């Protein structure tokens, strides 16, 4: 007659194997309230009075429903299940089954009035199973309690207020109340011409089947098992979600690094382009300088040829030869008239050649310095070009990695992660600026 109770089963939020969903429309819903709302209705004022009296925080109660649910002294609610006959003599699809439903409906009408300390929050007449039966879920409570809340949950005190005082182990308040409710149902059955057939012991009775209790308990066990499996599955999903979030964060970081690298590649490509243009310009200047140097060398070569020609002229030209002295010419006369003039002319030529030689040596020195500088510059630019080539190869490889990520995860997802990363970076920069402004204004 009494059971654990499953509100979700009673309201048909799920269907057990022994229900026929096509007949569920025939079920009657008398009341369907949220149990926590009922707890607020019954106990909030008493809870406020209780908390006001407490001087210790550990005795303060935040939520009375949760306290009862987590405790072991009282259950949050109780359920009574009533049924007349069985599927063989009161089948739900038969006329007798319809009569049974009528009797149970009449019984339900006065239940709350008859039991004012049992606050009904859920009640259903089920016609979609083999035999019509009634589920009544209620919260038992007592008022003017001397301990704890002055209005609190208590099945014993609630039934005591109804006149059931208990006695022996078998004659508890609950057993006495159940027996009284059976008599109420039997009286209604008698008015409709059905006799209550009592079968032996005090516990056995025609109006309520223990089988129904067992079935409800099995359904609750199946539901609890399903909930446990659902929790395990939810835990697996949460672990997968956490792993996916971590992988996404790792991908976001890698993408952020790749895009930073990509920006660096773009900047360095621009630098390389400028360096290339400068290198080409320097090469052109170098070629011009080399041409100029070649011209200088050619000039020097011409000067050398001219000098060699002049030297031969000095050896062969009569102008640069000392004439033979005359028969009667004295040495002084020969010196003054012939030798000194030739010596003076040779001095002038030697001076001029010396000056030209010095000038040519200076030019050779300058050109040699220029050649060395150009060779050093060519070597520097060549090394730099090779270094930039290596940078380009490395950046192109990273750009290829970015392309692989886009191909694997999809460009939209990658772009979304990139945008999130950029937004995060912008937010961090804005936060840093805000902190700096705050520090400057202090």
C-alpha positions in Angstrom: 0.0 0.0 0.0 2.9 2.4 0.7 6.0 2.7 -1.5 9.1 4.8 -2.3 7.3 6.8 -4.9 8.4 8.0 -8.3 6.8 11.3 -9.3 8.2 11.2 -12.8 6.7 7.8 -13.4 3.4 8.9 -12.0 3.2 11.9 -14.2 4.4 9.8 -17.2 7.5 11.8 -17.9 8.8 8.3 -18.8 6.9 5.1 -19.6 7.8 1.8 -18.0 7.4 -1.5 -19.8 4.0 -2.3 -18.1 2.3 0.9 -19.4 0.4 1.4 -22.6 1.1 5.0 -23.9 -2.0 4.8 -26.2 -4.2 4.7 -23.1 -2.4 7.4 -21.1 -4.9 10.0 -22.2 -7.4 8.2 -19.9 -5.3 8.9 -16.8 -6.6 11.5 -14.4 -4.3 14.1 -12.9 -5.7 15.4 -9.6 -2.7 17.6 -8.5 0.8 18.0 -9.7 2.9 20.6 -7.8 6.6 21.0 -7.4 7.6 19.5 -4.1 10.1 22.3 -3.4 7.4 24.9 -3.8 5.2 22.9 -1.3 8.1 23.0 1.1 8.4 26.8 0.8 4.6 27.0 1.4 4.7 24.8 4.5 8.0 25.6 6.2 9.5 29.0 5.1 7.9 31.0 7.9 8.9 28.4 10.5 12.4 28.3 9.0 12.8 32.1 9.3 11.7 31.9 13.0 14.2 29.1 13.6 17.1 30.8 12.0 16.5 34.1 13.9 17.0 32.2 17.2 20.3 30.6 16.2 23.6 32.1 17.5 25.8 29.5 15.9 26.3 29.5 12.1 26.6 25.7 11.9 22.9 25.4 13.1 21.6 27.8 10.4 19.5 26.1 7.7 19.7 27.6 4.2 17.3 25.1 2.5 15.0 22.9 4.5 14.1 20.7 1.6 17.8 19.9 0.9 18.4 19.3 4.6 15.6 16.7 4.7 16.7 15.1 1.4 20.2 14.7 2.6 19.2 13.5 6.1 18.2 10.0 7.2 15.5 10.7 9.9 12.7 11.7 7.6 11.8 11.2 3.9 11.0 14.2 1.7 7.6 12.7 0.9 5.6 9.4 1.2 3.3 7.6 -1.3 0.2 5.5 -0.9 -1.0 3.2 -3.8 -4.5 1.9 -3.9 -6.0 -0.7 -6.2 -9.2 -2.7 -6.3 -8.9 -6.3 -7.5 -6.4 -7.4 -10.1 -6.2 -7.7 -13.9 -8.3 -10.9 -13.9 -11.3 -9.4 -12.2 -10.8 -5.6 -12.6 -9.0 -5.2 -15.8 -8.6 -1.6 -16.9 -10.4 -2.2 -20.3 -13.4 -4.0 -18.7 -16.6 -2.5 -17.2 -15.5 -3.7 -13.8 -12.3 -1.8 -14.3 -14.3 1.3 -15.1 -16.2 0.8 -11.8 -12.9 0.4 -9.9 -11.7 3.7 -11.4 -15.0 5.3 -10.3 -14.6 4.1 -6.7 -10.9 5.2 -6.6 -11.9 8.6 -7.9 -14.6 9.0 -5.2 -12.1 7.9 -2.6 -9.6 10.6 -3.8 -12.1 13.5 -3.4 -12.1 13.4 0.4 -8.5 12.3 1.0 -7.0 15.8 1.7 -9.9 16.9 3.8 -9.7 13.6 5.8 -5.9 13.9 6.2 -5.1 17.7 6.7 -1.6 17.0 8.1 -0.6 15.1 4.9 -0.1 17.8 2.3 -0.8 16.2 -1.1 1.3 17.5 -4.0 0.9 14.8 -6.6 -2.0 12.4 -7.3 -2.8 10.3 -10.4 -5.3 7.7 -11.4 -3.7 5.4 -13.9 -5.8 3.7 -16.5 -2.9 2.8 -18.9 -1.7 -0.3 -17.0 -3.4 -3.7 -16.5 -5.5 -2.6 -13.5 -6.8 0.8 -12.5 -4.9 2.2 -9.4 -4.3 5.4 -7.6 -1.0 7.1 -6.6 -1.1 9.7 -3.8 2.2 11.5 -2.9 2.2 13.7 0.3 4.4 15.6 2.7 3.6 14.8 6.3 4.1 17.7 8.7 3.4 18.7 12.3 2.9 22.2 13.8 3.8 23.5 17.3 6.9 21.2 17.5 9.0 21.7 20.6 12.3 20.9 18.9 13.8 22.1 15.6 11.4 24.1 13.4 8.0 24.6 15.1 6.5 23.4 11.8 8.5 20.5 10.4 8.4 17.2 8.5 7.3 14.3 10.6 5.2 11.3 9.6 4.8 10.0 13.2 3.6 13.4 14.5 1.4 14.0 11.4 -0.4 10.7 11.9 -0.5 11.3 15.7 -2.4 14.6 15.0 -4.9 12.5 13.0 -5.5 10.3 16.1 -3.2 7.4 15.4 -1.0 7.0 18.5 0.7 3.7 17.8 1.2 0.8 20.2 2.9 -2.5 19.6 5.5 -3.0 16.9 2.9 -4.0 14.4 0.4 -1.4 15.5 2.5 1.6 14.5 0.9 4.9 13.6 1.4 4.1 9.9 -0.2 0.7 10.1 -3.1 2.1 12.0 -3.6 4.8 9.4 -3.3 2.4 6.5 -5.9 0.2 8.1 -8.2 3.2 8.5 -7.8 4.2 4.9 -8.6 0.7 3.8 -11.9 0.9 5.7 -12.7 4.2 4.0 -12.1 2.5 0.6 -14.1 -0.5 1.6 -17.1 1.7 2.6 -17.1 3.3 -0.8 -16.8 -0.2 -2.5 -19.7 -1.4 -0.4 -21.9 1.5 -1.6 -21.2 0.3 -5.2 -21.9 -3.3 -4.4 -18.4 -4.6 -4.0 -17.4 -6.5 -0.9 -14.0 -6.2 0.5 -12.6 -9.7 0.7 -10.0 -9.8 3.5 -7.4 -12.6 2.9 -5.9 -13.7 6.2 -3.4 -11.5 7.9 -3.6 -7.8 8.8 -1.1 -6.9 6.1 -2.9 -8.6 3.3 -5.8 -6.8 1.7 -7.8 -6.7 -1.5 -7.7 -3.0 -2.1 -3.9 -2.6 -2.5 -1.4 -5.0 -4.1 2.1 -5.5 -2.9 2.9 -6.4 -6.5 2.3 -2.8 -7.5 4.7 -1.7 -4.8 7.4 -4.1 -6.1 6.8 -3.0 -9.7 7.2 0.6 -8.7 10.4 -0.2 -6.8 11.8 -2.1 -9.8 10.9 0.9 -12.0 12.7 3.3 -9.6 15.7 1.0 -9.6 15.8 0.9 -13.4 15.5 4.7 -13.4 18.3 5.1 -10.8 20.5 2.7 -12.9 19.7 4.8 -16.0 20.5 8.0 -14.1 23.8 6.4 -12.9 24.6 5.4 -16.5 23.7 8.9 -17.6 26.0 10.4 -15.0 28.9 8.2 -16.2 28.1 9.1 -19.8 27.9 12.8 -18.8 31.2 12.5 -17.1 32.8 11.0 -20.2 31.3 13.8 -22.3 32.6 16.4 -19.8 36.1 14.8 -20.0 35.9 14.8 -23.8 34.7 18.4 -23.7 37.6 19.3 -21.4 40.0 17.6 -23.7 38.5 19.3 -26.7 38.8 22.7 -24.9 42.4 22.0 -24.1 43.1 20.9 -27.7 41.3 23.9 -29.0 43.3 26.2 -26.7 46.5 24.5 -27.9 45.4 24.9 -31.5 44.6 28.6 -30.7 48.1 29.1 -29.3 49.7 27.4 -32.3 47.6 29.4 -34.7 48.4 32.6 -32.8 52.1 31.8 -33.2 51.6 30.9 -36.8 49.8 34.1 -37.5 52.5 36.1 -35.7 55.1 34.2 -37.8 53.0 35.0 -40.9 53.0 38.7 -40.0 56.7 38.4 -39.4 57.1 36.7 -42.8 55.2 39.5 -44.5 57.3 42.1 -42.8 60.6 40.3 -43.6 59.4 39.7 -47.1 59.0 43.5 -47.5 62.4 44.0 -45.9 63.9 41.4 -48.2 62.3 43.1 -51.2 63.8 46.4 -50.2 67.2 44.7 -49.6 67.0 43.1 -53.0 66.2 46.4 -54.6 69.1 48.0 -52.7 71.4 45.1 -53.6 70.5 45.5 -57.3 71.2 49.2 -57.0 74.5 48.6 -55.2 75.4 46.0 -57.9 74.7 48.6 -60.6 76.8 51.1 -58.7 79.5 48.5 -58.3 79.4 47.7 -62.0 79.8 51.4 -62.8 82.6 51.7 -60.4 84.3 48.7 -61.9 83.9 50.2 -65.4 85.4 53.4 -64.1 88.2 51.5 -62.5 88.8 49.6 -65.7 88.9 53.0 -67.5 91.5 54.2 -64.9 93.5 51.0 -65.4 93.3 51.5 -69.2 94.5 55.1 -68.7 97.3 53.9 -66.6 98.2 51.3 -69.2 98.2 54.1 -71.9 100.3 56.2 -69.6 102.7 53.3 -69.2 102.8 52.8 -73.0 103.5 56.5 -73.5 106.2 56.4 -70.8 107.8 53.4 -72.4 107.6 55.1 -75.8 109.2 58.3 -74.2 111.9 56.2 -72.6 112.8 54.7 -76.0 112.7 58.2 -77.4 115.3 59.2 -74.8 117.5 56.4 -76.0 117.1 57.0 -79.7 116.1 60.6 -80.3 119.1 62.8 -81.1 117.5 65.6 -79.1 118.3 63.6 -75.9 121.8 62.6 -77.0 125.0 64.4 -75.9 126.8 65.5 -79.1 130.4 64.8 -79.6 132.6 67.8 -78.6 134.2 69.8 -81.3 137.9 69.6 -82.0 138.8 72.9 -80.4 135.9 73.0 -77.8 137.0 73.2 -74.2 135.4 71.2 -71.5 133.9 74.3 -69.8 132.4 75.4 -73.1 131.0 71.9 -73.7 129.6 71.8 -70.2 128.0 75.2 -70.5 126.7 74.9 -74.0 125.9 71.3 -74.4 125.8 69.2 -71.2 124.0 71.6 -68.8 121.1 72.3 -71.1 120.5 68.5 -71.6 120.8 67.9 -67.9 118.2 70.6 -67.1 115.8 69.1 -69.7 116.3 65.7 -68.2 115.7 67.0 -64.7 112.4 68.5 -65.9 111.4 65.2 -67.5 112.3 63.3 -64.3 110.3 65.7 -62.1 107.3 65.3 -64.4 107.6 61.5 -64.4 108.1 61.4 -60.7 104.9 63.5 -60.2 103.0 61.3 -62.6 104.3 58.2 -60.9 103.3 59.4 -57.5 99.8 60.4 -58.8 99.4 57.0 -60.4 100.5 55.2 -57.2 97.9 57.2 -55.2 95.2 56.3 -57.8 96.3 52.6 -57.6 96.0 52.8 -53.8 92.6 54.4 -53.9 91.3 51.9 -56.5 92.7 49.0 -54.5 90.9 50.2 -51.4 87.7 50.6 -53.4 88.0 47.1 -54.8 88.6 45.7 -51.3 85.5 47.6 -50.0 83.4 46.4 -52.9 84.5 42.8 -52.4 83.7 43.0 -48.7 80.3 44.6 -49.5 79.6 41.9 -52.1 80.5 39.2 -49.5 78.2 40.8 -46.8 75.3 41.2 -49.2 75.8 37.6 -50.4 75.7 36.3 -46.7 72.7 38.4 -46.0 70.9 37.1 -49.0 71.6 33.5 -48.0 70.4 34.2 -44.4 67.2 35.8 -45.8 66.7 32.8 -48.0 66.9 30.5 -45.0 64.3 32.7 -43.1 62.0 32.6 -46.2 62.3 28.8 -46.3 61.5 28.5 -42.6 58.5 30.9 -42.8 57.2 29.2 -45.9 57.3 25.9 -44.0 55.3 27.5 -41.2 52.8 28.9 -43.7 52.4 25.4 -45.1 51.7 24.1 -41.5 49.0 26.8 -41.3 47.5 25.5 -44.5 47.5 22.0 -43.2 45.6 23.1 -40.1 43.0 24.9 -42.3 42.6 21.7 -44.3 42.2 19.5 -41.3 40.0 21.7 -39.1 38.3 23.7 -41.7 39.1 27.3 -42.7 36.0 28.7 -40.8 37.0 27.0 -37.5 40.6 28.1 -37.8 39.5 31.6 -38.7 37.1 31.6 -35.7 39.9 30.6 -33.4 42.2 33.2 -34.9 39.5 35.9 -34.4 39.0 34.8 -30.8 42.8 34.9 -30.3 43.0 38.4 -31.7 40.0 39.6 -29.6 41.7 38.2 -26.5 45.0 39.9 -27.4 43.1 43.2 -28.0 41.4 42.8 -24.7 44.7 42.2 -22.9 46.2 45.2 -24.5 43.2 47.3 -23.6 43.5 46.0 -20.0 47.2 46.9 -19.9 46.5 50.4 -21.3 43.8 50.8 -18.7 46.1 49.8 -15.9 48.8 52.1 -17.1 46.4 55.0 -17.3 45.1 54.1 -13.8 48.7 54.1 -12.5 49.5 57.4 -14.2 46.4 59.1 -12.7 47.0 57.9 -9.1 
